[in-house]
């Protein structure tokens, strides 16, 4: 069982409700894992279940300002898998994948709150958490060409699954998949060159997507971007 308190900066004031305090969240966590290191392959598997009481979650006030509050109970459950395969001396493949459900078992926003003579509380029990992707995946291919000593190359694919943009679970974002390339070349023991190209296909996607105060809000990710660097050790 674990408890987590909010940071001092997360304690907030809401004009409608005077002062609201955040209780420390308490969780019961259960995990079942498997790990095996073979000659050329390492495998890590894990099943997890978290039962969180007074979970600290995000909400928005009437002005669209974000604040933190406590949910009654949140259940997190899923699995994680990681594989690292040394195909040859010069070629390596690593994969990581996680899939999880993050569900409000009990969560009522603005419980008992009256606005303009109407009860405005929302019962979100049974809904999924906002911006909690269905899955996270990462694939890396590393190659060290024998013909060019000191050169290492890597192709990386990152993927994020669909997630809800709003607490009511009415609008969702499809997620995205992008690719990156990274290179490093050791010219000498002291001098190395490196280069990175992120978002290789110049995909247009949102790094974050959510609904705030009834309006869709998207944080666009960077387009294709290249970085070049030089490192020298004295």
C-alpha positions in Angstrom: 0.0 0.0 0.0 1.4 3.4 -1.0 0.3 7.0 -0.4 1.1 10.1 -2.4 0.4 13.7 -1.3 0.0 16.6 -3.7 2.8 19.2 -4.0 2.3 22.5 -2.2 1.7 24.2 -5.6 -1.1 21.8 -6.4 -3.2 23.0 -3.5 -5.7 25.4 -5.0 -8.6 27.8 -4.3 -11.8 27.7 -6.2 -14.0 30.8 -6.0 -17.2 28.9 -6.1 -16.3 26.4 -3.4 -14.1 28.6 -1.3 -11.0 26.5 -0.3 -10.7 22.9 -1.5 -8.0 20.6 -0.2 -6.5 17.5 -1.8 -6.3 14.3 0.2 -3.3 12.0 -0.1 -4.1 9.1 -2.5 -3.6 5.6 -1.2 -3.0 2.6 -3.5 -2.9 -1.1 -3.3 -0.6 -2.4 -6.1 -0.3 -6.0 -7.3 2.2 -7.1 -9.9 3.1 -10.5 -11.4 6.2 -10.6 -13.5 8.4 -12.9 -15.5 12.0 -12.3 -16.6 14.3 -14.5 -18.6 17.7 -13.9 -20.1 18.6 -16.3 -22.8 21.8 -16.4 -24.9 20.7 -13.7 -27.4 17.3 -12.6 -26.1 16.0 -11.1 -22.9 12.3 -11.0 -22.0 10.4 -9.0 -19.4 6.7 -9.5 -18.8 4.4 -8.0 -16.2 0.8 -8.0 -15.2 -0.3 -5.2 -12.9 -3.4 -4.1 -10.9 -3.7 -0.9 -8.9 -6.6 0.0 -6.7 -6.3 3.7 -5.9 -8.5 5.5 -3.3 -8.7 9.3 -3.4 -6.8 9.3 -6.7 -5.5 12.8 -7.7 -6.9 13.7 -11.1 -7.3 16.9 -13.2 -10.5 18.9 -13.6 -11.5 22.3 -14.9 -13.4 25.2 -13.3 -16.1 27.4 -15.0 -13.3 29.6 -16.5 -11.5 26.7 -18.0 -8.7 26.8 -15.5 -7.2 23.4 -14.6 -7.0 22.2 -11.0 -6.5 19.0 -9.1 -9.0 17.1 -7.1 -9.6 13.7 -5.7 -11.6 10.9 -7.4 -13.3 8.4 -5.1 -11.6 5.4 -6.6 -9.6 4.6 -9.8 -8.6 1.1 -11.1 -5.5 0.7 -13.3 -4.9 -2.7 -14.8 -2.9 -4.0 -17.7 0.3 -5.7 -18.9 3.7 -4.7 -20.1 6.2 -6.6 -22.3 9.8 -5.9 -23.3 12.1 -7.9 -25.6 15.7 -7.3 -26.4 17.1 -9.5 -29.2 20.8 -9.5 -30.3 20.3 -10.8 -33.8 24.0 -10.5 -34.6 27.0 -8.8 -33.2 26.1 -5.8 -35.3 22.3 -5.8 -35.3 20.0 -5.5 -32.3 16.2 -5.3 -32.0 14.4 -4.0 -28.9 10.6 -3.8 -28.4 8.4 -2.5 -25.6 4.6 -2.6 -25.4 2.1 -1.8 -22.7 -1.6 -1.9 -22.7 -3.8 -0.7 -19.8 -7.2 0.3 -18.7 -7.6 3.3 -16.4 -11.2 3.4 -15.1 -13.0 5.5 -12.6 -14.7 3.0 -10.2 -16.2 5.9 -8.3 -15.8 9.6 -9.3 -18.3 12.4 -8.9 -17.2 16.0 -10.0 -18.7 18.9 -8.1 -20.7 16.6 -5.8 -23.6 18.6 -4.3 -22.7 21.8 -6.1 -25.5 24.1 -7.1 -25.2 26.6 -9.9 -28.0 28.9 -11.0 -30.4 26.9 -8.9 -29.4 23.6 -10.6 -27.3 20.7 -9.5 -24.2 20.6 -11.7 -22.5 17.5 -10.3 -21.3 14.8 -12.8 -21.1 11.1 -12.0 -18.2 9.8 -14.1 -18.1 6.4 -12.4 -17.3 3.7 -15.0 -15.6 6.2 -17.4 -12.0 6.0 -18.4 -9.4 8.7 -17.5 -8.6 11.5 -19.8 -5.5 11.3 -22.0 -4.7 7.7 -20.9 -3.7 5.9 -24.1 -5.0 2.4 -24.9 -1.5 1.3 -25.5 2.1 2.6 -25.7 4.6 0.9 -28.1 8.3 1.4 -29.0 10.4 -0.4 -31.5 14.2 0.2 -32.0 16.5 -1.2 -34.6 20.2 -0.7 -33.9 22.9 -1.4 -36.5 26.7 -1.0 -36.2 28.1 -1.5 -39.7 31.3 -3.6 -39.6 32.7 -1.7 -42.6 32.6 1.7 -40.7 34.2 1.4 -37.3 32.8 3.8 -34.8 29.4 4.3 -36.5 26.1 3.4 -34.8 22.7 3.9 -36.3 19.2 3.5 -34.9 15.7 3.6 -36.4 13.0 4.1 -33.8 9.2 3.8 -34.2 6.9 5.2 -31.4 3.2 4.6 -31.3 0.5 5.8 -28.9 -3.0 4.4 -29.0 -6.4 6.1 -28.9 -7.5 8.0 -25.8 -10.4 10.0 -24.5 -10.2 13.8 -24.7 -12.9 14.5 -22.2 -14.1 13.2 -18.8 -17.5 12.3 -20.2 -15.8 9.9 -22.8 -17.6 11.5 -25.7 -14.6 12.7 -27.8 -11.5 10.7 -28.5 -8.2 11.1 -30.3 -6.8 8.4 -32.5 -3.2 8.6 -31.3 -0.3 8.5 -33.6 2.7 6.6 -34.9 6.0 8.3 -35.8 9.5 7.3 -36.8 12.9 8.7 -35.9 16.5 8.1 -37.0 19.6 8.6 -34.9 23.3 8.3 -35.8 26.5 8.6 -33.8 30.0 8.4 -35.2 33.2 8.3 -33.1 35.8 10.0 -35.2 38.5 9.5 -32.5 38.5 8.6 -28.9 37.8 12.3 -28.1 35.7 13.5 -31.0 32.3 12.2 -32.0 29.6 13.5 -34.4 25.8 12.8 -33.9 22.7 13.5 -35.9 18.9 13.0 -35.3 15.9 13.3 -37.6 12.7 13.3 -35.6 9.2 12.7 -37.1 10.9 11.3 -40.2 7.7 11.2 -42.4 6.7 14.8 -41.3 3.5 13.5 -39.9 1.0 16.1 -38.7 -0.3 15.1 -35.3 -1.2 16.4 -31.8 1.2 15.8 -29.0 -1.7 16.4 -26.6 -5.5 16.5 -27.3 -8.2 17.3 -24.8 -11.4 19.1 -24.2 -11.2 22.1 -22.0 -14.3 24.0 -20.9 -16.3 22.5 -23.7 -13.7 23.3 -26.4 -11.3 21.0 -28.2 -7.6 21.9 -27.4 -4.8 20.4 -29.5 -1.0 20.9 -28.9 0.6 20.3 -32.3 3.8 18.3 -32.3 6.9 19.5 -34.1 7.2 18.7 -37.9 10.2 16.9 -39.3 13.2 18.2 -37.4 16.9 17.5 -37.8 19.6 18.0 -35.2 23.4 17.9 -35.7 26.0 17.9 -32.9 29.6 17.6 -32.2 31.2 16.4 -29.0 34.8 16.7 -27.9 36.3 15.5 -24.7 39.5 17.1 -23.4 
